[in-house]
Amino acid sequence: MDRLRNQEFAGYALVFAAGALWGTIGLFIKQMQMCGADALLISFLRVFFAFGMMLVLTCFKCGHKSLMIGKRSLISSALLGIVCHGIYNIFYCYAVEHAGVTISAVLLNVAPVFTFIVSAICFSEKANTKKVIALILNVAGCILAATGGTIDVGTLAVTGLLCGVGAGICYGMTAIFGRFAAENTDPFVMSTYSYLFAALLLFIPAKPWQDMALMTDWSLISYGILLALIPTAIGYVLYYYGLQRITESSKVPVIASVETVVAAVLGILVYRENIGWMNMAGMAVVLFSIYLMNQRSMSVS
């Protein structure tokens, strides 16, 4: 029993580490935007470079024969790539365009709620009081951290709202599809295939062939490689390894929400962004919700 609980706690720690790495995404995106890349091109380069890295690493670590996987594993990995990387990025890009960055960030918080509901249906996970409270606190904390309690209703648009909710649902499905895929697939192999399918989906809307001068900009390519390596390849491998050890998928988005806190802290340290006391209160609530969601595991000796 202690071994299983320790394994579960290790899974939470891996997802937490993945969320912390995802918090660095904004740093690389801002640098790539300064080079002239738009959101869709950045998304494509991210998964394209990540696919190349993971293909090499997977062949080196597991051998090329490891890429021969079963139909169920391939379908799960394809769904991860198409829905949770590809369609998610398309939805999110349009949400930012039509509703603004802040509103889009807020709408992403439908993810833990959606994962909570789907986990209860698909995996019969129980909704105890502690989990519900942690979920509510997490969503509220993320909204406060992103907005400081102020939302510009003038930016609201039906298209932006729908795309923002769609992005949140796609993000929330990462824990669901990832759990299915992780049952029989090595995380390196799973990541490789998910990035392949995501790159194929994003290739046409991103149109990387339209500006070859931009595509040969070494600064853009360098930041794209770092984006693909640190928060993407490494981040998702840690995430998938964590999923293999976690029995309750509904907890995963809450734990990974440390991304919001890390992103806010980096914004202060690197870009000297002004953060009010409401934002800081939101970050504290997010951290408390993560603690509350894992309280039992933390108390195990």
Sequence and secondary structure as in RCSB ss.txt:
>XXXX:A:sequence
MDRLRNQEFAGYALVFAAGALWGTIGLFIKQMQMCGADALLISFLRVFFAFGMMLVLTCFKCGHKSLMIGKRSLI
SSALLGIVCHGIYNIFYCYAVEHAGVTISAVLLNVAPVFTFIVSAICFSEKANTKKVIALILNVAGCILAATGGT
IDVGTLAVTGLLCGVGAGICYGMTAIFGRFAAENTDPFVMSTYSYLFAALLLFIPAKPWQDMALMTDWSLISYGI
LLALIPTAIGYVLYYYGLQRITESSKVPVIASVETVVAAVLGILVYRENIGWMNMAGMAVVLFSIYLMNQRSMSV
S
>XXXX:A:secstr
 HHHHHHHHHHHHHHHHHHHHHTTHHHHHHHHHHTT  HHHHHHHHHHHHHHHHHHHHHHHH GGGG   HHHHH
HHHHIIIIIIIIHHHHHHHHHHHH HHHHHHHTTHHHHHHHHHHHHHS     HHHHHHHHHHHHHHHHHHHTT 
  GGG  HHHHHHHHHHHHHHHHHHHHHHHHHTTS HHHHHHHHHHHHHHHHHHHH GGG HHHHT HHHHHHHH
HHIIIIIIIHHHHHHHHHTT S GGGHHHHHTHHHHHHHHHHHHHH     HHHHHHHHHHHHHHHHHTHHHHT 
 
